[in-house]
Amino acid sequence: MGWVRTAPQLLFSKPANLFFVAAGPMMDIGWLGVLSGAMTICRGTEFAGNVLAPVVIVQMMMVFGNIVPHHSRVYGQRLPNDMLALWKILRRNPDTNAAYRQLYLNALRPYMSPENLSWQPTGQSDRVAFYLFKPDLTDEDIPALEDELALTTSRSERLLFIDTAATKILAQPVRSSSRLDACLDRLTEMAVAMSPELRTLRGTRGAALARLGRHEEALNNLAEADESDDLNRALNAAFRALAHSQAGQEQLAAVELEKAAAILRSSDEVSQIDRKIVDTVGAAIG
């Protein structure tokens, strides 16, 4: 009977967590009370002996299983039952969202201006984080994504939202979806208009233009892109390769693609999605 959210929460609320975990044992005890009352009312009848008695026994086993603190194995994982989880929250007050919130803040920092440094997560942050940690995007996600973007008021969170969505679209095979490509064009143009001084957004815009086949504009934007770390250098080189290939400059394309591949081989900074993007570009170039 708990309240289920489609997006994980960045904030941690001890009372809410206690109430959520306690709901299971409370419901079990409540149902045991209802069934025991029904047994008393129907005492001596065939219904009580044949139906209610077995149900009461099963319910007592469920209550016992929840009330006695222990670990259970669920889908191969050793997890605490409700009472053990309740006891741990009461004793240790663990902030289960601390690591998750730190990951979100680390992703948000590059887009923050000095006045945003006192940022605190909100309900809208939870929904931005949902797209940030979602493995990929599909055509069906676009309307919901753009609705959430329209509701996001924080400039830094809007930029993070856009850059994250753009990165996930760039990892899809080139020309796989005209709807995703149109969304990519709109989002990256909006991001650069919002914050033209952020060179990392220039790189994302250049990548989007290269994917869309607008190679001259792509190379102009990539010339202004951020080259401060291995990740940006690898992705910029990959999309310069794509733009050169579209312009018929196959030798330059090969040089740039090899540069991107060499950075990927030598760096521990790049993630799986970055490697997927470079592989996608390589497949598009052929």
Long-range contacts (C-beta under 8 A, 24 or more apart in sequence): 1-27, 5-126, 6-130, 7-126, 7-127, 7-129, 7-130, 8-97, 8-100, 8-126, 8-129, 8-130, 8-133, 9-97, 9-126, 10-97, 10-100, 10-101, 10-104, 10-121, 10-125, 10-126, 10-129, 11-97, 11-101, 11-121, 12-95, 12-96, 12-97, 12-98, 14-89, 14-93, 17-89, 17-96, 18-86, 18-89, 18-90, 21-82, 21-85, 21-86, 21-89, 22-82, 22-86, 24-66, 24-82, 25-63, 25-66, 25-67, 25-82, 25-83, 25-86, 28-59, 28-62, 28-63, 28-66, 29-63, 31-59, 32-56, 32-59, 32-60, 32-63, 35-59, 100-129, 104-129, 104-132, 107-132, 107-160, 107-164, 108-156, 108-157, 108-160, 110-198, 110-200, 111-155, 111-156, 111-157, 111-159, 111-160, 111-163, 111-195, 111-198, 112-156, 113-155, 113-156, 116-154, 116-155, 116-156, 119-154, 119-156, 122-154, 124-148, 124-151, 124-152, 124-153, 124-154, 124-157, 125-154, 125-157, 127-152, 128-152, 128-157, 128-160, 128-161, 131-161, 131-164, 131-165, 132-160, 132-161, 132-164, 134-168, 136-168, 136-171, 136-172, 137-165, 137-168, 137-169, 137-172, 137-180, 139-177, 139-179, 139-180, 142-179, 142-180, 142-183, 145-183, 146-183, 149-187, 155-194, 155-195, 158-194, 159-191, 159-194, 159-195, 159-198, 159-201, 162-187, 162-188, 162-190, 162-191, 163-191, 163-200, 163-201, 163-204, 166-191, 166-204, 166-207, 166-208, 167-204, 167-273, 167-277, 168-273, 170-204, 170-207, 170-208, 170-211, 170-277, 170-280, 171-273, 171-276, 171-277, 171-280, 172-280, 173-280, 173-283, 173-284, 174-211, 174-242, 174-280, 174-281, 174-283, 174-284, 175-284, 181-211, 181-212, 184-208, 184-211, 184-212, 185-212, 199-224, 199-225, 199-226, 200-225, 200-226, 200-232, 202-226, 203-232, 203-235, 203-236, 203-239, 206-236, 206-239, 206-243, 207-235, 207-236, 207-239, 209-243, 210-239, 210-240, 210-242, 210-243, 210-246, 211-239, 211-242, 213-246, 215-242, 215-243, 215-244, 215-246, 215-247, 216-243, 216-247, 218-242, 218-243, 219-243, 219-244, 229-269, 230-263, 230-266, 230-267, 230-269, 230-270, 231-267, 231-269, 231-270, 231-271, 231-274, 233-259, 233-263, 234-260, 234-263, 234-264, 234-267, 234-270, 234-274, 234-278, 235-260, 235-274, 235-277, 235-278, 237-263, 238-277, 238-278, 238-281, 238-282, 239-281, 241-281, 241-285, 242-281, 242-284, 242-285, 245-284, 245-285, 253-285, 257-281, 257-282, 257-285
